[in-house]
Amino acid sequence: MVSGQTIGIAGAGSIGCFVGGMLAAGGRRVALLGRPRVIAEIEAHGLRPTSFEGFDQTITRDRFALSENPSVFEDAGIVLVTVKSADTPAMADIIARHAPSDAVIVSLQNGVGNTAVLRNRLPGRRVLGGMVGFNVIALGNGRFHRATSGGIVIEQDEALPAGKLSVPGLTIRSTDNIDGVQWGKLLLNLLNALNALGDLPLRRQLSSRPWRRLFADQMAEGLAAIRAEGIKPVSPTPLPAAWMPPLLRLPDPIFEAMLGRTMKIDPEARSSMWEDLKHGRRTEIDYLQGVITGIAERRGLEAPLSRRIVELIRQAEREAKGSPGLTPEQIRAAN
């Protein structure tokens, strides 16, 4: 039974700590592998997952395992991989050395290539794709706040019934088209870089028509590239992916009414890429806009806006001063 197995969290960042905390709150056996900074924070304050929906619970240290030593995975029946995409090969090697050979490995990461990387480095093991449909922000003192609506989707597999992983406040369902789901999430995640460059809460950004038009143009470039690859994205929202660019361009009152029906966003929610720039960390731009520019180059397509955004994020990474606080017009300037 899933409820009796230890669930390893391979990468105790914002998503990993929130998911691990919710699973522990729901009575699951959880083991988190984390960096010393995160471990010290949780040791001092406990692990506190919160949600815009009102969930707020501090999980005391006696209710989960937490370590920087990967031996914490030695009795794991499931390992949820939540590291950044660039760290996937190294984490796969850690899992190979420390997790049981029959543990089910699930990628809960941004991007579309991590499942293949895990399978390549973990031959003979059961590796499943997944998608996290909500945003989590680290607020300090052990608090990890879910700031948008959405659930978790994992690849359908008889070895890991998704429903048995679900706990109150954390819905996990299965799909027989995880590739389409991951590509659909990639399109939405193109907003991450715009949020990082604009230095505004997501809700405020989406309330501004110039920002939405910029996002719509980004998504249109992404859709063109994905279609050229013969991929049919599955939107993580109730609205089909192809509808999103024209809806984003609608006047503010109409768009606000549509957004309210499809997604809930905490007023202070920001993207993980904004957090990365704030803390001087490497971003995942190569696994988001970088994927679109890569397809465009292969297919002979134009993707000037995606290229411009990649350049701006890389410049912000080099300068290490946090978000540059650009306007939509400044982001478009080179096109």
DARA-V433810 format. One record per residue. N is the residue number from 1. NEAR is the number of other C-alpha atoms within 8 Angstrom. Layout:
n: <N	N>
near: <NEAR	NEAR>
This chain:
n: <1	2	3	4	5	6	7	8	9	10	11	12	13	14	15	16	17	18	19	20	21	22	23	24	25	26	27	28	29	30	31	32	33	34	35	36	37	38	39	40	41	42	43	44	45	46	47	48	49	50	51	52	53	54	55	56	57	58	59	60	61	62	63	64	65	66	67	68	69	70	71	72	73	74	75	76	77	78	79	80	81	82	83	84	85	86	87	88	89	90	91	92	93	94	95	96	97	98	99	100	101	102	103	104	105	106	107	108	109	110	111	112	113	114	115	116	117	118	119	120	121	122	123	124	125	126	127	128	129	130	131	132	133	134	135	136	137	138	139	140	141	142	143	144	145	146	147	148	149	150	151	152	153	154	155	156	157	158	159	160	161	162	163	164	165	166	167	168	169	170	171	172	173	174	175	176	177	178	179	180	181	182	183	184	185	186	187	188	189	190	191	192	193	194	195	196	197	198	199	200	201	202	203	204	205	206	207	208	209	210	211	212	213	214	215	216	217	218	219	220	221	222	223	224	225	226	227	228	229	230	231	232	233	234	235	236	237	238	239	240	241	242	243	244	245	246	247	248	249	250	251	252	253	254	255	256	257	258	259	260	261	262	263	264	265	266	267	268	269	270	271	272	273	274	275	276	277	278	279	280	281	282	283	284	285	286	287	288	289	290	291	292	293	294	295	296	297	298	299	300	301	302	303	304	305	306	307	308	309	310	311	312	313	314	315	316	317	318	319	320	321	322	323	324	325	326	327	328	329	330	331	332	333	334	335>
near: <4	8	9	7	11	12	13	15	15	14	11	15	10	10	10	13	13	15	9	12	12	13	14	13	9	8	7	12	13	14	16	17	15	13	8	7	6	11	12	8	12	11	8	8	8	13	14	13	16	13	10	11	4	6	9	8	8	8	11	8	9	5	9	11	10	10	11	9	6	11	7	13	13	9	8	14	13	12	15	12	13	14	12	9	11	6	8	12	10	7	11	11	10	10	10	9	6	10	14	10	6	7	12	13	12	14	14	11	13	11	11	10	6	11	12	7	10	12	11	7	9	10	6	4	11	9	11	12	12	14	15	11	11	11	13	14	14	9	8	7	9	14	11	16	13	14	14	13	11	10	11	13	13	15	12	10	7	5	5	9	10	11	9	8	9	11	9	7	6	11	10	12	11	11	9	6	7	13	9	11	13	15	13	13	13	12	11	8	9	13	8	11	14	10	16	14	13	12	11	10	11	13	11	9	11	9	9	9	12	7	10	13	11	9	13	13	10	11	13	9	13	10	10	8	13	13	9	8	7	6	8	8	12	12	11	9	8	6	8	9	10	6	8	11	13	8	8	12	10	9	7	9	6	8	11	9	8	8	9	8	6	9	10	8	11	9	8	8	14	12	13	10	12	16	11	11	17	11	7	10	8	7	9	10	10	9	11	12	13	12	9	14	11	8	12	12	8	7	8	6	9	6	10	7	11	13	11	12	12	12	8	10	11	8	8	13	14	6	6	9	10	11	12	9	8	9	7	10	6	7	11	9	6	5	6>
